[in-house]
């Protein structure tokens, strides 16, 4: 992976996600290498034309002292949308840590979203915010299969341990069950494992895009061959998602969980 330090014009940018006001992406690119990643479109906007998503990482260079915490009071900020704030190289460069430090004092609702156990490093920092939620993304509890679809992210078991640790420190938590892999993501089992550490769950379906459809079909053919015809069917018609959505609603209501379903069949997706 090519790693470069590049000057960034801004670090907190207006969001196109309807429920979020601002997004923070401390890095350009991502080391996690998820096969379904929706952030690949970023290549066009970041001076990496002709390169492959996952082959580069820009460490954004920015004067973090320029961040004015009060500017974001009452707003919602997501960290991050097109990278992971706790990439392996965050250990060395600490951009996420520096940004959070600069934001201390804001009353903004800060949502952290990660697939990395490194998130526990910043527990003391999270405690300095009055309105912060720390979430992990999960779509399987199978540590082996997770390595296939999210090669460099922390194992699901480690992500759950991180969630436990954060919740035990009294910090608000959530689980983003995303992307929901048909016939693979067992959302009930994930909720059972996580429910002692959070009652907030959100859900996003697996989006098949031109850039990822081939990769997804290749992995399904190799590891879950019996599901291939079903996957091809779902790629053409969306009724499967209506069925899953109903199932999720019923389950979450029975268990009195806070839930939010972000099923869509195109448009922008979060990490
Ligand atoms: S899905 Fe998120 S964590 Fe995975 S490669 Fe893309 S940006 Fe990184």
Boltz pocket constraint, residues with backbone or C-beta under 6 A from the ligand:
constraints:
  - pocket:
      binder: B
      contacts: [[A, 29], [A, 30], [A, 31], [A, 32], [A, 33], [A, 34], [A, 36], [A, 37], [A, 38], [A, 39], [A, 81], [A, 82], [A, 83], [A, 84], [A, 115], [A, 270], [A, 271]]
      max_distance: 6.0
